[in-house]
Amino acid sequence: MPRKPKRRTAAKLPDIRAVAAVAKVSIATVSRTMNGSSLVSERLSKRVWQAIKQLNYLPNTHARTLVSGRSRLLGIIVENITNPFFPELIQSFEEIAVARGYEILVSSTNSDPAVLAACARRMLERKVDGVAVMTFGEEEPVLDQITHRGVPIVLAEFKLDDPKASTILLDYSTGIHQAIRHLASLGHRSIAFLSGPHSLHSAITRENDFRAAIQAAGLQLQKKWVIECDHTLKGGVAGFEQLNKLANRPTAIVCSNDMTAIGVLRAAYMEGLHVPQDLSVIGLDDIAFAEYTLPPLTTIRLSRIDLARAAFNALHAQIEGVDSTRLQREFLVSTSLVVRGSTAAPPSIAA
């Protein structure tokens, strides 16, 4: 008769006691280290994490939540996951959070207030320690839900008079003024702007900054050169088509985001125009794709790393209970122009 294979006895999984023994510290020190406590010195913390790695120890996050009262989970709500800006932002936020012992829960609203409210409710059900609302638009549907429960929240460009709320202020003005000065120095006098939807306060801010930059440069702006469209490739195509029908067409187009600008590049190509010889184009965001368009896109950089770091730091300070007199409630993220191949002198000067 064939012999039956012997069952292997499952190896005993290392527990927190084993980690403490290898690191030569107390169980309490291991627990504090994994919870990111500031009470543990850098030397001991390093020893504990080395022991965890050596033993391949997997902590019981549910048990930690029950003991500490914290989930070590942060929520991040973004406007539109199909826009590359937001996955890049999420990646940066996750890298920073994981390095500090947190996990993240991601939701995308697609600019729908009902979806936004559902996202917030789901995060509260998961007992998140804090929420970063990076929608750049109408946040009101979630504010009462989150702040009423005392959960720390950080918002982009939206100030809330609540002790648990922080704000990230975005300085679009610096980058947009640099963009207009750059175009003016090349000889452009007819500059258009493709705005984002006015339902987003960020789009309104960018448009106002564009108008201020045009005025500061001493240029004239025609009403028909400012067009509201959405922040998508199709929005850029539609905006370009409207401008291209005008008798007095602009020689340069500044766009409210990179997706719109890439749509303009395609529409111009389909029309037989050459960028930048016939038309200069500038975007805003500096998504990874911007460097690989043809030609490479001149754009206004809004650092996702800086934005993610500001969002995490705002939440972490609230979660750790930083003294209110030392608590930073506002964080500034600036912008800067990145010149690539989509801008040049207008045809009249280049000729």
N, C-alpha and C positions, 0 to 999 in steps of 0.2 A: 504494500500500500504506500502511496506517496505520502511523504511527511508533510504535515501542515506547517506553513511558515510561522515562526514565532512572532508574536506581537511585540513590537518595540514599546517599551515603557516611555511615556512622554517625559521629556526632561523637565525638571522643576523650573518654572519661570522665576527669574530673580525678582525679589520684592524690595520694598524700600529699606528693609533691614539689611539686606545684602549690600545695597548701595552705601548705606551708612558705614557698614563694616569695612568695605574696600576703601572708602574715602577717609575713614578714621574720624568720623564726626558723629554727632547725635542724629537720631531720626528727625528731630525737630529742625535741625540745620538743613537736612536734605529737603524737607517740606518747604521751609522758608526760601531756599534757593530756587526750587521749581516754581514757586509762586512769585518770584521776582522781588522778594523783600529786600529793602535797603539795609536791613539789620545784619545781613551776611556780608563779610568782607570779600573783596575781590579774590584774595588768595584762597579762602575756603570755597567760594563759589566755583572757582576754576577746578578745584579738586573734586567737588561733587559732580560737575558736568563730565569730567574725565571718567569718573567711576560709572556714571550712567551710560556713557558711550562704550566703555569696556565691557560692561555686562549686557549691553543692548536692552536696557531696562525701558519698558513702556509704562509710564504712569497711568493710573486709573483716573482719567479726567473727571468722570462722574463723581467719584469719591472725593476728589479734591474740591469739587464744586460744593458738595454737601458740607465739608468741613470748613472751608474758607468763606462760603457764602458768595463766592465769585465764580463766574463761568469761565473766565479767561478767554472770553469770546467777544470780539468787536464786530459791529455791523458797519458796512459801507454801502450806501445807496447812491447809484449813479443814474445819469439821465438816459443814456442810450448805449448799450453794450456793443452795438454794431459800429459805433464811432471809435476808431483805434485809440483815440486819446484816453478813453475810459479804461480799456483793458490794461494800457500802460500805467495808468494811475493805480489801478487795483493791484497790479503786480508789485509796484513800489511800496504800496501800503502794506501788502502781505509780507514782503521781505522784512520791512521794519518791525511789524507786529510779531512775526514768528521769532525774530532774533531776541525779542523781549519776553517770549514765553506766552504769546497770545495766538489764538486762531481767529480767522475772519469768516463772516457770513456776508455774502454778496447778493445784492438785488439791483435790478435795472427797471426803471419806471416807464421808459419810452414816452416820457413827457405826459403821462396820463395820471391825473390826480387820484383817481380811484385805485390805480395800481400802486401809487406811492403810499397811500393809506394802508393797503394790504401788506406792502413790504414792511412798514413800520410795525404793524400788528404782529407779523410773523417773527420779527426780531425780538419784540417784547416777550413773546411766548417762549422764545429760546433763552430768555434771561441774559441778554447781552449786557456787558459791563458798560458799553458806550456805543454811540452811533455817529458816524461821519456822513452827513447828508451833502453829497457832492452833485447836486442836480442843477445848480446855477439858475434855478427858475422859481416856481411857486411852491414854497415849502410849507405853507400854512396848514395843509391837511395833516401833516405829521407832528407839528409842534406841540399841540395840546396832548396828543397821545403819549409822546415821549417824556416831555418835561413834567407832566402831571404825575408821572411815576418816579420822578427824581433820577432819571437816567441821564448821565452826561451826554451832551450833544455838541457837535461842532458843525457849523454851516459855512458854506462858501458865499461870501458877499451878502450875507443876511444877518443883521444884528437883532438879537432877542434879549429883552430885559429880563433875564432869568439867571440865577446864580449858577445853574448847571450848564449854561450855554456859552460857547465860545464862537468866535467868528474869524474866518480867514479872509483878509482883504486882498484883492488882486489888483495890482497896479498895472492896468493895461496902458495907461497914459504914457509911461516912459517908452515902451516899445512902439506904440502907434506914432508918437511924435518922431521917434527915430526913423520910422518907415517913411513918413511924409517928407522929412528933411532929406532922406536918401533919394527919393523920387525927384524932389525939387532940384537937388544938386545935379541930377542927370539931365534936367531940362524939362521935366513934365510940369505942365500947367493945368491939364485936364485930368483930374483923378476922381474915379468913381468908388463907391463903397457898396458892397453887398452885405447887408446886415443880416443877423440872425433873426428869428421870430421875436416880435416884441412882447410875447408872453414870457420870455426869459429876461429877467432884469440884467443879466450879464450882457445880453445882446444890446440892450438900450445903453448900458454903460459904454460899451465899445463904440457904438455909433456916436454918442456924445463926445467921446475922446477923439474920434476921427474928425468931427466937425471943429473941435477946438484946435486940433493940430493943423488943419487946413487954414483956419483963421490965423494962427500963429505964424504960418509960413507966408502969409500975405497972398494966398491964392483965392480965386473965386470958385464957388461950388454951385452948380446948377441943381435944382430940385430933382430933376429926372435922373441924376447920377447917383442918387441914394435909393437903393431898392431893398425892400424886405423880402427875404426868402428863408427857407429852412437850412439847417446846418448839415446838408447832405450833398452828395455828388449831383443828384438831380436838381437840387436847389441852385448849385453853381451853374449848371447848364441853362436853367430857366432864367437866372439873373443875367447871364451873358447874352442870351437871345434878346432880352428886353433892351439891353444897352446897345446891341448891334443894330437894332432897328432905328435908332435915333439918327437924325440928320447930323448932329454934332456929337460924334462919339468920343469917349475919353481915350486917352493914350495909355492909361494905367488903371488897374483895378485892385483895390485892397479888399480882402475878404475877411469876414468875421471869424472864420476858422479855416483849417487846412482842407477839410473835405470839400467845402464850397470852392476853394481855390483850385483843387484838383479837377473838379467839375468844369471850371472855367478853362483850364488847360485843354481838356478834351474837346469842349465846345469850340474853342478857337482853332484847334487842329482840324476838326470836321468842317470848319468854315474856310479852311485854306490859309489861315493866318499863322505866322511864325512868332512864337514867343522866344526871346524878348524883342526881336527886330520890329515886329508890327504892334506888339502889345506887351506891356509889363504887368506882372501879376505877383501879388504878395498875399500870403496866408497868415494864419495866426494859430499857434499851438506848438508847431515843430514836432509833429508826430513822426515816427520812424520812417514812414513812407515818403515823407517830404524830401528826403535826401536822394530818393531813387526815382522820382518822376523825371520826365524828359520835357524840358530841362529841369535840373534840380530846383526845387521851389525856394525862393526867398521868402522867409517867414518870420513872424514874431514869436520868439520862444517863450512858452509858459512851462516851466519845469515841473514835470509830474513828480519827480523825486522831492523837490522842495515843498510841493503841495501836500504830498503824502506824509512827509515828515512833520509839517505843521499840524496836519489833522491828527496824527498819532500823538504828538506831544500835548496837544490841547486835551485830548481824551485822557491820556495817561496821568496828567497833572490832576485832573478832576477825580479820577478813580483812586489815586494814591492819597487824596485828601490834603493836597498842598494848602497851606495856610492862605486864607482869602486875601490877606494883605500882600502876599507874594505871588498870587495866582495871576498868570498872564491870560487875559481874556481875548486879546486881539493879536493875530499873527499876520504879517505882511509877506506876500509873495510877489515879486516884481517880474517884469518882462524885458526882453532885449531883442534887437533885430539881428537876424542871421542872414547875411547876404549870400545868395547862391546864383544860379544861372538864369532866373526868370525875370530879371530886371536889367534894363539897359536904357540908353538914351532914346527918346521918341523918334519916329521915322523922320520928321522934319529936320531934326538936328543931326541924326545919324547919317542922313543923306549928304 
